[in-house]
Amino acid sequence: MAISKEELDKLHKRYMTAFGTWQRWTSLWQECYELTLPERQRFYGSDSRGETNADRIYDSTAPIAMQEFASKAQDGLTPEFARWARLIPGNQMMSPRDMRKLQAQLEDVTREVFHAIHRSNFDSQIHECYLDLAIGTGNMICNEDQDDLLRFVTVPQTQVVLDTGPTGIVDGRFRFREMPLDHVMQEWPEAVMPQQCIHEAAQNKDKKFSVIEGTCRDWSYKESEKWHYYVWLENPRECIFDTYYEGQGSLPWVNPRWSVASGETYGRGPLLSVLGDVKVTNLLMQMILEAGEISISGLWQAESDGILNPETIRLLPGVIIPKAPDSRGLEPLSTGSDFNIGQMLLGDLRGNIRRAMFDEDLGPPTGTPMSATEVSARMQQIFRRMGSAYGRLQRELVQPILKRVIYILKDKGRIELPKIDGMEIDIVSVSPLAGSKAQEEIVKYQRMVETIQGTFGPQIMPMLINPQEVTGWLLDQLELNPKLIYTEEQKQEMMQKIQSAAQGSGMSPGDIPGIG
């Protein structure tokens, strides 16, 4: 059922208010794109797709650091062809047997979820989203796909307007595009286009219409999520399609933000903290290149004696330049430039940019190669520095993606799951970035064991440490499959087999190593 004109006017007014906030950010984003992502679509001017747009870039440190940031963020949060999250039972009371049964079922669901994710285009699209996240805000849509089950689309910031509601979280998302009529009908087959637009499209096949999509949270529903989805034209202003999404995971949008300043809607990424260094580095490199050009070609001076014409002189190898007798002709002019100062400044600025973007090498491959433990420790240190934004990305990236994928797979009948991220089931991250925290806990435990053994001797450990509890705790910390250890029923069955074998051989169970 189409919405009324009053409702559409109210929705459009909200969009225009959010659009005004968006416009105040565009100059900053445009500068970031020009200096680090020149191939991205521009906020101003004509369509620049297919152009190089790299005329302002004289130093490649920041563009390379952007790609390295996206790669490290992807390796730390959503690594390719790996499980970077899992479903676990929540904090409800149940017997150990029921808990293990539920864990096994959730393990099968997790396997199916990541099979669908890795089958889709997620890995390629999330990399583009991380590039936008380096500036501050990423935008991604996850919808159903007939061939690959899932279809992810990273939407550029040039098309997305966000709005926050009474709780301060993003509860309004607007996307605006210029689309021809056939694309509109392909995207929304049930759309009802005005006759005026149909007539204009018949007269001009290349005619494009300004289309706005709005997805807004309905806060009147307290028990479950409900989102209203609208599609309307800018001119004439008419709603051509509307529907609603209900339930956790029904929202197609995922909008992660690196960090958010108080009172702001859009995120601020690590690039913004060193944007001044990026601009100075770029300008300094431009000046060094200009000075290098002067050093190569030289500056020259000559007396104007009516014979020597400086405008016709060509400074090329093998060229003979005529001059009048007794005249000094051409003479080199000293520039007084100093390359060393520029190189010193560049080194410091480039280091700041790389550190801010987590583009730090593990060291040159000289001398004794680093051990696997040292390499892991160095990588854990980098992940730990990224951990300041981990909590927000866990809430705004990892969980929404998993909820959305589970929602689609449930709708298609691929999995059965009663409740998500509530009292029964939790979504936890098992990415390398999350694993860095677990490694710290394991190191603390190992330190404790070494201290106790050194103080009281190794014989005291069996009296203090419960091996079964330690094994279960290590499985949780390392996020390993609980099926790796025996259940109580399997242990009893194995003990019976051992006892039967011992009786048949005339041995007592205590004579078998590890039994007794």
ZADOMI-537828 format. One record per residue (C-alpha): x, y, z; chain. Coordinates in steps of 0.1 Angstrom, whole numbers, plus 5000, padded with zeros to 4 digits. Example, Ala and Ser with C-alpha at 12.3 -4.5 7.8 and 13.67 -1.06 7.14 Angstrom:
2
site u:5123&v:4955&w:5078&ch:A
site u:5137&v:4989&w:5071&ch:A
//
This chain:
516
site u:5000&v:5000&w:5000&ch:A
site u:5014&v:5033&w:4989&ch:A
site u:5021&v:5060&w:5015&ch:A
site u:5002&v:5092&w:5016&ch:A
site u:5015&v:5125&w:5003&ch:A
site u:5019&v:5139&w:5038&ch:A
site u:5040&v:5108&w:5048&ch:A
site u:5062&v:5112&w:5018&ch:A
site u:5067&v:5149&w:5024&ch:A
site u:5077&v:5141&w:5060&ch:A
site u:5101&v:5114&w:5048&ch:A
site u:5116&v:5137&w:5022&ch:A
site u:5121&v:5165&w:5048&ch:A
site u:5140&v:5140&w:5070&ch:A
site u:5161&v:5131&w:5040&ch:A
site u:5169&v:5167&w:5031&ch:A
site u:5179&v:5174&w:5067&ch:A
site u:5203&v:5144&w:5067&ch:A
site u:5215&v:5154&w:5032&ch:A
site u:5225&v:5188&w:5046&ch:A
site u:5247&v:5171&w:5072&ch:A
site u:5261&v:5149&w:5045&ch:A
site u:5271&v:5179&w:5024&ch:A
site u:5292&v:5193&w:5052&ch:A
site u:5314&v:5162&w:5051&ch:A
site u:5318&v:5160&w:5013&ch:A
site u:5347&v:5185&w:5010&ch:A
site u:5367&v:5165&w:5035&ch:A
site u:5359&v:5132&w:5019&ch:A
site u:5367&v:5145&w:4984&ch:A
site u:5401&v:5156&w:4996&ch:A
site u:5408&v:5122&w:5010&ch:A
site u:5397&v:5105&w:4978&ch:A
site u:5419&v:5128&w:4957&ch:A
site u:5450&v:5121&w:4978&ch:A
site u:5445&v:5084&w:4984&ch:A
site u:5418&v:5069&w:4962&ch:A
site u:5418&v:5089&w:4930&ch:A
site u:5399&v:5062&w:4911&ch:A
site u:5368&v:5066&w:4933&ch:A
site u:5338&v:5085&w:4921&ch:A
site u:5339&v:5122&w:4928&ch:A
site u:5315&v:5142&w:4950&ch:A
site u:5317&v:5172&w:4927&ch:A
site u:5317&v:5177&w:4890&ch:A
site u:5308&v:5154&w:4862&ch:A
site u:5310&v:5116&w:4862&ch:A
site u:5347&v:5107&w:4865&ch:A
site u:5345&v:5069&w:4861&ch:A
site u:5373&v:5056&w:4838&ch:A
site u:5396&v:5086&w:4844&ch:A
site u:5429&v:5084&w:4863&ch:A
site u:5423&v:5114&w:4886&ch:A
site u:5458&v:5111&w:4899&ch:A
site u:5472&v:5144&w:4888&ch:A
site u:5474&v:5157&w:4925&ch:A
site u:5493&v:5127&w:4938&ch:A
site u:5531&v:5131&w:4939&ch:A
site u:5538&v:5107&w:4967&ch:A
site u:5524&v:5071&w:4968&ch:A
site u:5528&v:5065&w:5005&ch:A
site u:5492&v:5072&w:5015&ch:A
site u:5476&v:5053&w:4985&ch:A
site u:5497&v:5023&w:4993&ch:A
site u:5490&v:5026&w:5030&ch:A
site u:5453&v:5026&w:5023&ch:A
site u:5455&v:4993&w:5005&ch:A
site u:5476&v:4979&w:5033&ch:A
site u:5451&v:4990&w:5059&ch:A
site u:5423&v:4974&w:5040&ch:A
site u:5443&v:4941&w:5037&ch:A
site u:5453&v:4941&w:5074&ch:A
site u:5417&v:4949&w:5085&ch:A
site u:5404&v:4921&w:5064&ch:A
site u:5430&v:4897&w:5077&ch:A
site u:5423&v:4908&w:5113&ch:A
site u:5384&v:4908&w:5112&ch:A
site u:5371&v:4889&w:5082&ch:A
site u:5399&v:4868&w:5067&ch:A
site u:5393&v:4851&w:5034&ch:A
site u:5382&v:4815&w:5033&ch:A
site u:5382&v:4813&w:5071&ch:A
site u:5356&v:4813&w:5099&ch:A
site u:5358&v:4847&w:5116&ch:A
site u:5327&v:4842&w:5138&ch:A
site u:5308&v:4815&w:5154&ch:A
site u:5275&v:4808&w:5171&ch:A
site u:5276&v:4796&w:5207&ch:A
site u:5249&v:4790&w:5234&ch:A
site u:5240&v:4820&w:5255&ch:A
site u:5241&v:4822&w:5293&ch:A
site u:5211&v:4801&w:5299&ch:A
site u:5209&v:4772&w:5324&ch:A
site u:5209&v:4738&w:5308&ch:A
site u:5225&v:4704&w:5315&ch:A
site u:5260&v:4697&w:5301&ch:A
site u:5246&v:4671&w:5278&ch:A
site u:5220&v:4696&w:5263&ch:A
site u:5248&v:4722&w:5261&ch:A
site u:5270&v:4699&w:5241&ch:A
site u:5241&v:4690&w:5218&ch:A
site u:5233&v:4726&w:5212&ch:A
site u:5270&v:4734&w:5205&ch:A
site u:5271&v:4706&w:5179&ch:A
site u:5240&v:4719&w:5162&ch:A
site u:5253&v:4755&w:5162&ch:A
site u:5286&v:4742&w:5148&ch:A
site u:5268&v:4728&w:5118&ch:A
site u:5249&v:4761&w:5113&ch:A
site u:5281&v:4780&w:5115&ch:A
site u:5296&v:4757&w:5088&ch:A
site u:5266&v:4763&w:5065&ch:A
site u:5267&v:4801&w:5071&ch:A
site u:5303&v:4804&w:5061&ch:A
site u:5299&v:4781&w:5032&ch:A
site u:5274&v:4805&w:5018&ch:A
site u:5296&v:4836&w:5026&ch:A
site u:5327&v:4821&w:5009&ch:A
site u:5306&v:4811&w:4979&ch:A
site u:5295&v:4847&w:4974&ch:A
site u:5314&v:4878&w:4964&ch:A
site u:5318&v:4889&w:5000&ch:A
site u:5357&v:4888&w:5001&ch:A
site u:5360&v:4912&w:4972&ch:A
site u:5333&v:4936&w:4983&ch:A
site u:5344&v:4938&w:5020&ch:A
site u:5379&v:4949&w:5008&ch:A
site u:5363&v:4979&w:4991&ch:A
site u:5343&v:4986&w:5023&ch:A
site u:5375&v:4986&w:5044&ch:A
site u:5390&v:5013&w:5021&ch:A
site u:5360&v:5035&w:5029&ch:A
site u:5364&v:5025&w:5066&ch:A
site u:5399&v:5039&w:5065&ch:A
site u:5383&v:5073&w:5059&ch:A
site u:5356&v:5067&w:5085&ch:A
site u:5324&v:5050&w:5072&ch:A
site u:5317&v:5019&w:5051&ch:A
site u:5285&v:5011&w:5034&ch:A
site u:5275&v:4976&w:5023&ch:A
site u:5242&v:4959&w:5012&ch:A
site u:5236&v:4921&w:5015&ch:A
site u:5207&v:4907&w:4995&ch:A
site u:5196&v:4873&w:4982&ch:A
site u:5210&v:4860&w:4950&ch:A
site u:5195&v:4832&w:4929&ch:A
site u:5228&v:4818&w:4918&ch:A
site u:5251&v:4823&w:4948&ch:A
site u:5225&v:4826&w:4976&ch:A
site u:5241&v:4859&w:4987&ch:A
site u:5250&v:4891&w:4969&ch:A
site u:5271&v:4918&w:4986&ch:A
site u:5274&v:4953&w:4972&ch:A
site u:5297&v:4980&w:4985&ch:A
site u:5279&v:5014&w:4980&ch:A
site u:5302&v:5045&w:4976&ch:A
site u:5298&v:5073&w:5001&ch:A
site u:5288&v:5095&w:4972&ch:A
site u:5254&v:5078&w:4972&ch:A
site u:5247&v:5072&w:5008&ch:A
site u:5232&v:5096&w:5034&ch:A
site u:5229&v:5084&w:5070&ch:A
site u:5207&v:5097&w:5098&ch:A
site u:5206&v:5089&w:5136&ch:A
site u:5176&v:5085&w:5157&ch:A
site u:5168&v:5092&w:5194&ch:A
site u:5193&v:5066&w:5207&ch:A
site u:5222&v:5080&w:5187&ch:A
site u:5226&v:5049&w:5165&ch:A
site u:5221&v:5050&w:5127&ch:A
site u:5184&v:5043&w:5121&ch:A
site u:5179&v:5060&w:5087&ch:A
site u:5197&v:5052&w:5055&ch:A
site u:5191&v:5070&w:5022&ch:A
site u:5206&v:5061&w:4988&ch:A
site u:5202&v:5084&w:4958&ch:A
site u:5209&v:5075&w:4922&ch:A
site u:5203&v:5086&w:4886&ch:A
site u:5187&v:5056&w:4868&ch:A
site u:5170&v:5050&w:4834&ch:A
site u:5135&v:5036&w:4834&ch:A
site u:5145&v:5000&w:4825&ch:A
site u:5170&v:4999&w:4854&ch:A
site u:5143&v:5011&w:4878&ch:A
site u:5119&v:4984&w:4867&ch:A
site u:5146&v:4958&w:4868&ch:A
site u:5155&v:4968&w:4904&ch:A
site u:5119&v:4971&w:4916&ch:A
site u:5096&v:4950&w:4893&ch:A
site u:5066&v:4959&w:4914&ch:A
site u:5072&v:4997&w:4912&ch:A
site u:5044&v:5019&w:4899&ch:A
site u:5059&v:5046&w:4877&ch:A
site u:5039&v:5078&w:4869&ch:A
site u:5026&v:5081&w:4834&ch:A
site u:5046&v:5113&w:4830&ch:A
site u:5079&v:5094&w:4835&ch:A
site u:5068&v:5066&w:4812&ch:A
site u:5060&v:5092&w:4785&ch:A
site u:5094&v:5109&w:4790&ch:A
site u:5113&v:5076&w:4788&ch:A
site u:5095&v:5067&w:4756&ch:A
site u:5105&v:5100&w:4740&ch:A
site u:5141&v:5097&w:4753&ch:A
site u:5156&v:5063&w:4759&ch:A
site u:5186&v:5079&w:4777&ch:A
site u:5164&v:5098&w:4801&ch:A
site u:5175&v:5092&w:4837&ch:A
site u:5153&v:5098&w:4868&ch:A
site u:5165&v:5108&w:4903&ch:A
site u:5156&v:5078&w:4925&ch:A
site u:5159&v:5079&w:4963&ch:A
site u:5157&v:5048&w:4986&ch:A
site u:5149&v:5052&w:5022&ch:A
site u:5152&v:5026&w:5050&ch:A
site u:5140&v:5038&w:5084&ch:A
site u:5135&v:5021&w:5117&ch:A
site u:5100&v:5020&w:5132&ch:A
site u:5106&v:5026&w:5169&ch:A
site u:5069&v:5019&w:5177&ch:A
site u:5078&v:4982&w:5176&ch:A
site u:5096&v:4974&w:5208&ch:A
site u:5098&v:4936&w:5208&ch:A
site u:5114&v:4932&w:5174&ch:A
site u:5131&v:4952&w:5147&ch:A
site u:5109&v:4967&w:5120&ch:A
site u:5122&v:4988&w:5091&ch:A
site u:5102&v:5007&w:5065&ch:A
site u:5116&v:5007&w:5030&ch:A
site u:5105&v:5034&w:5005&ch:A
site u:5115&v:5043&w:4969&ch:A
site u:5104&v:5076&w:4955&ch:A
site u:5112&v:5099&w:4926&ch:A
site u:5127&v:5134&w:4931&ch:A
site u:5108&v:5149&w:4901&ch:A
site u:5079&v:5143&w:4901&ch:A
site u:5079&v:5135&w:4939&ch:A
site u:5060&v:5103&w:4940&ch:A
site u:5065&v:5070&w:4959&ch:A
site u:5068&v:5042&w:4934&ch:A
site u:5074&v:5013&w:4959&ch:A
site u:5073&v:5006&w:4996&ch:A
site u:5075&v:4976&w:5019&ch:A
site u:5089&v:4967&w:5053&ch:A
site u:5114&v:4944&w:5069&ch:A
site u:5108&v:4927&w:5102&ch:A
site u:5130&v:4907&w:5125&ch:A
site u:5167&v:4906&w:5134&ch:A
site u:5188&v:4903&w:5102&ch:A
site u:5161&v:4917&w:5080&ch:A
site u:5179&v:4950&w:5074&ch:A
site u:5201&v:4947&w:5042&ch:A
site u:5224&v:4975&w:5052&ch:A
site u:5257&v:4972&w:5070&ch:A
site u:5273&v:5006&w:5079&ch:A
site u:5305&v:5001&w:5100&ch:A
site u:5323&v:5032&w:5114&ch:A
site u:5358&v:5032&w:5127&ch:A
site u:5352&v:5057&w:5155&ch:A
site u:5325&v:5083&w:5160&ch:A
site u:5330&v:5117&w:5177&ch:A
site u:5303&v:5127&w:5201&ch:A
site u:5273&v:5142&w:5184&ch:A
site u:5284&v:5131&w:5149&ch:A
site u:5267&v:5106&w:5125&ch:A
site u:5296&v:5096&w:5103&ch:A
site u:5328&v:5079&w:5114&ch:A
site u:5364&v:5092&w:5115&ch:A
site u:5390&v:5067&w:5102&ch:A
site u:5427&v:5065&w:5109&ch:A
site u:5434&v:5085&w:5076&ch:A
site u:5419&v:5116&w:5091&ch:A
site u:5444&v:5117&w:5119&ch:A
site u:5473&v:5120&w:5095&ch:A
site u:5456&v:5138&w:5067&ch:A
site u:5478&v:5169&w:5074&ch:A
site u:5509&v:5147&w:5070&ch:A
site u:5496&v:5133&w:5038&ch:A
site u:5491&v:5168&w:5023&ch:A
site u:5525&v:5180&w:5035&ch:A
site u:5542&v:5149&w:5021&ch:A
site u:5525&v:5153&w:4988&ch:A
site u:5535&v:5190&w:4986&ch:A
site u:5570&v:5183&w:4997&ch:A
site u:5574&v:5156&w:4971&ch:A
site u:5561&v:5179&w:4945&ch:A
site u:5587&v:5205&w:4954&ch:A
site u:5615&v:5179&w:4954&ch:A
site u:5605&v:5168&w:4919&ch:A
site u:5604&v:5204&w:4907&ch:A
site u:5639&v:5209&w:4923&ch:A
site u:5651&v:5177&w:4906&ch:A
site u:5639&v:5189&w:4872&ch:A
site u:5658&v:5222&w:4877&ch:A
site u:5689&v:5203&w:4888&ch:A
site u:5688&v:5181&w:4857&ch:A
site u:5681&v:5208&w:4832&ch:A
site u:5698&v:5237&w:4851&ch:A
site u:5691&v:5274&w:4853&ch:A
site u:5710&v:5296&w:4830&ch:A
site u:5716&v:5334&w:4825&ch:A
site u:5728&v:5352&w:4794&ch:A
site u:5736&v:5388&w:4783&ch:A
site u:5712&v:5403&w:4759&ch:A
site u:5736&v:5416&w:4733&ch:A
site u:5714&v:5415&w:4703&ch:A
site u:5731&v:5383&w:4690&ch:A
site u:5720&v:5357&w:4716&ch:A
site u:5683&v:5352&w:4718&ch:A
site u:5674&v:5333&w:4750&ch:A
site u:5639&v:5325&w:4737&ch:A
site u:5653&v:5304&w:4708&ch:A
site u:5679&v:5284&w:4729&ch:A
site u:5673&v:5247&w:4731&ch:A
site u:5692&v:5230&w:4760&ch:A
site u:5698&v:5196&w:4744&ch:A
site u:5728&v:5173&w:4741&ch:A
site u:5750&v:5182&w:4711&ch:A
site u:5734&v:5215&w:4704&ch:A
site u:5757&v:5244&w:4695&ch:A
site u:5746&v:5277&w:4708&ch:A
site u:5761&v:5307&w:4689&ch:A
site u:5774&v:5337&w:4708&ch:A
site u:5789&v:5371&w:4700&ch:A
site u:5827&v:5375&w:4702&ch:A
site u:5840&v:5385&w:4736&ch:A
site u:5806&v:5378&w:4752&ch:A
site u:5802&v:5354&w:4781&ch:A
site u:5772&v:5336&w:4765&ch:A
site u:5753&v:5312&w:4787&ch:A
site u:5763&v:5309&w:4823&ch:A
site u:5749&v:5284&w:4849&ch:A
site u:5729&v:5299&w:4878&ch:A
site u:5731&v:5283&w:4912&ch:A
site u:5697&v:5273&w:4927&ch:A
site u:5707&v:5269&w:4963&ch:A
site u:5682&v:5240&w:4969&ch:A
site u:5690&v:5213&w:4994&ch:A
site u:5676&v:5178&w:4988&ch:A
site u:5688&v:5164&w:5022&ch:A
site u:5664&v:5185&w:5042&ch:A
site u:5635&v:5174&w:5021&ch:A
site u:5644&v:5137&w:5023&ch:A
site u:5647&v:5140&w:5061&ch:A
site u:5613&v:5155&w:5064&ch:A
site u:5598&v:5129&w:5041&ch:A
site u:5611&v:5100&w:5062&ch:A
site u:5594&v:5113&w:5093&ch:A
site u:5561&v:5121&w:5076&ch:A
site u:5560&v:5088&w:5057&ch:A
site u:5566&v:5069&w:5090&ch:A
site u:5538&v:5087&w:5107&ch:A
site u:5514&v:5078&w:5078&ch:A
site u:5524&v:5042&w:5078&ch:A
site u:5520&v:5039&w:5116&ch:A
site u:5486&v:5055&w:5116&ch:A
site u:5475&v:5032&w:5088&ch:A
site u:5490&v:5001&w:5104&ch:A
site u:5513&v:4997&w:5073&ch:A
site u:5543&v:4985&w:5093&ch:A
site u:5567&v:4959&w:5080&ch:A
site u:5581&v:4931&w:5102&ch:A
site u:5616&v:4941&w:5092&ch:A
site u:5640&v:4934&w:5063&ch:A
site u:5649&v:4898&w:5056&ch:A
site u:5685&v:4902&w:5067&ch:A
site u:5703&v:4884&w:5095&ch:A
site u:5687&v:4857&w:5115&ch:A
site u:5651&v:4850&w:5103&ch:A
site u:5624&v:4857&w:5128&ch:A
site u:5608&v:4827&w:5144&ch:A
site u:5571&v:4820&w:5140&ch:A
site u:5565&v:4831&w:5176&ch:A
site u:5582&v:4864&w:5169&ch:A
site u:5562&v:4870&w:5137&ch:A
site u:5530&v:4861&w:5156&ch:A
site u:5539&v:4885&w:5184&ch:A
site u:5546&v:4913&w:5160&ch:A
site u:5513&v:4908&w:5142&ch:A
site u:5495&v:4905&w:5175&ch:A
site u:5510&v:4939&w:5184&ch:A
site u:5496&v:4954&w:5153&ch:A
site u:5462&v:4938&w:5159&ch:A
site u:5463&v:4951&w:5195&ch:A
site u:5467&v:4987&w:5182&ch:A
site u:5437&v:4982&w:5159&ch:A
site u:5417&v:4969&w:5189&ch:A
site u:5406&v:5003&w:5199&ch:A
site u:5380&v:5001&w:5172&ch:A
site u:5373&v:4964&w:5176&ch:A
site u:5343&v:4968&w:5199&ch:A
site u:5325&v:4991&w:5174&ch:A
site u:5334&v:4969&w:5144&ch:A
site u:5322&v:4938&w:5162&ch:A
site u:5288&v:4955&w:5168&ch:A
site u:5284&v:4974&w:5135&ch:A
site u:5301&v:4950&w:5111&ch:A
site u:5305&v:4914&w:5123&ch:A
site u:5272&v:4909&w:5140&ch:A
site u:5250&v:4926&w:5114&ch:A
site u:5266&v:4906&w:5086&ch:A
site u:5261&v:4873&w:5104&ch:A
site u:5225&v:4882&w:5114&ch:A
site u:5217&v:4891&w:5078&ch:A
site u:5232&v:4859&w:5063&ch:A
site u:5214&v:4838&w:5089&ch:A
site u:5181&v:4856&w:5081&ch:A
site u:5185&v:4849&w:5044&ch:A
site u:5195&v:4812&w:5049&ch:A
site u:5165&v:4807&w:5073&ch:A
site u:5142&v:4823&w:5048&ch:A
site u:5155&v:4799&w:5021&ch:A
site u:5151&v:4769&w:5044&ch:A
site u:5188&v:4762&w:5044&ch:A
site u:5192&v:4763&w:5082&ch:A
site u:5169&v:4762&w:5113&ch:A
site u:5177&v:4786&w:5141&ch:A
site u:5151&v:4797&w:5167&ch:A
site u:5168&v:4828&w:5180&ch:A
site u:5198&v:4849&w:5172&ch:A
site u:5221&v:4869&w:5195&ch:A
site u:5196&v:4867&w:5223&ch:A
site u:5192&v:4846&w:5255&ch:A
site u:5197&v:4814&w:5236&ch:A
site u:5224&v:4821&w:5210&ch:A
site u:5253&v:4845&w:5209&ch:A
site u:5275&v:4856&w:5180&ch:A
site u:5312&v:4859&w:5189&ch:A
site u:5341&v:4868&w:5167&ch:A
site u:5369&v:4843&w:5162&ch:A
site u:5390&v:4865&w:5139&ch:A
site u:5428&v:4870&w:5144&ch:A
site u:5420&v:4904&w:5159&ch:A
site u:5398&v:4888&w:5185&ch:A
site u:5423&v:4860&w:5190&ch:A
site u:5450&v:4885&w:5201&ch:A
site u:5431&v:4890&w:5233&ch:A
site u:5428&v:4853&w:5239&ch:A
site u:5466&v:4849&w:5234&ch:A
site u:5472&v:4873&w:5262&ch:A
site u:5450&v:4852&w:5285&ch:A
site u:5468&v:4820&w:5275&ch:A
site u:5502&v:4837&w:5282&ch:A
site u:5490&v:4847&w:5316&ch:A
site u:5480&v:4811&w:5324&ch:A
site u:5513&v:4797&w:5312&ch:A
site u:5531&v:4823&w:5334&ch:A
site u:5510&v:4812&w:5364&ch:A
site u:5519&v:4775&w:5358&ch:A
site u:5556&v:4783&w:5355&ch:A
site u:5555&v:4803&w:5387&ch:A
site u:5537&v:4776&w:5407&ch:A
site u:5561&v:4749&w:5394&ch:A
site u:5591&v:4770&w:5402&ch:A
site u:5579&v:4778&w:5437&ch:A
site u:5564&v:4745&w:5448&ch:A
site u:5576&v:4720&w:5423&ch:A
site u:5559&v:4702&w:5394&ch:A
site u:5544&v:4675&w:5417&ch:A
site u:5520&v:4701&w:5432&ch:A
site u:5502&v:4708&w:5398&ch:A
site u:5479&v:4678&w:5397&ch:A
site u:5465&v:4689&w:5431&ch:A
site u:5458&v:4724&w:5419&ch:A
site u:5449&v:4722&w:5382&ch:A
site u:5419&v:4704&w:5368&ch:A
site u:5430&v:4691&w:5333&ch:A
site u:5394&v:4688&w:5320&ch:A
site u:5385&v:4723&w:5330&ch:A
site u:5418&v:4736&w:5316&ch:A
site u:5412&v:4718&w:5283&ch:A
site u:5377&v:4732&w:5280&ch:A
site u:5390&v:4767&w:5288&ch:A
site u:5417&v:4765&w:5262&ch:A
site u:5391&v:4754&w:5236&ch:A
site u:5371&v:4784&w:5244&ch:A
site u:5400&v:4808&w:5243&ch:A
site u:5413&v:4794&w:5210&ch:A
site u:5378&v:4791&w:5196&ch:A
site u:5383&v:4755&w:5185&ch:A
site u:5356&v:4729&w:5178&ch:A
site u:5344&v:4714&w:5210&ch:A
site u:5342&v:4680&w:5192&ch:A
site u:5380&v:4678&w:5196&ch:A
site u:5376&v:4664&w:5232&ch:A
site u:5356&v:4634&w:5243&ch:A
site u:5322&v:4637&w:5258&ch:A
site u:5314&v:4620&w:5291&ch:A
site u:5296&v:4592&w:5273&ch:A
site u:5326&v:4587&w:5250&ch:A
site u:5350&v:4586&w:5280&ch:A
site u:5329&v:4560&w:5298&ch:A
site u:5326&v:4539&w:5266&ch:A
site u:5364&v:4541&w:5261&ch:A
site u:5371&v:4531&w:5297&ch:A
site u:5348&v:4501&w:5294&ch:A
site u:5367&v:4490&w:5263&ch:A
site u:5401&v:4494&w:5281&ch:A
site u:5389&v:4475&w:5311&ch:A
site u:5376&v:4447&w:5289&ch:A
site u:5409&v:4446&w:5270&ch:A
site u:5428&v:4446&w:5303&ch:A
site u:5408&v:4417&w:5317&ch:A
site u:5412&v:4397&w:5285&ch:A
site u:5450&v:4401&w:5287&ch:A
site u:5452&v:4394&w:5324&ch:A
site u:5463&v:4429&w:5332&ch:A
site u:5446&v:4453&w:5357&ch:A
site u:5435&v:4487&w:5345&ch:A
site u:5461&v:4503&w:5367&ch:A
site u:5489&v:4486&w:5346&ch:A
site u:5478&v:4505&w:5315&ch:A
site u:5495&v:4539&w:5311&ch:A
site u:5472&v:4567&w:5319&ch:A
site u:5446&v:4545&w:5336&ch:A
site u:5443&v:4537&w:5373&ch:A
//
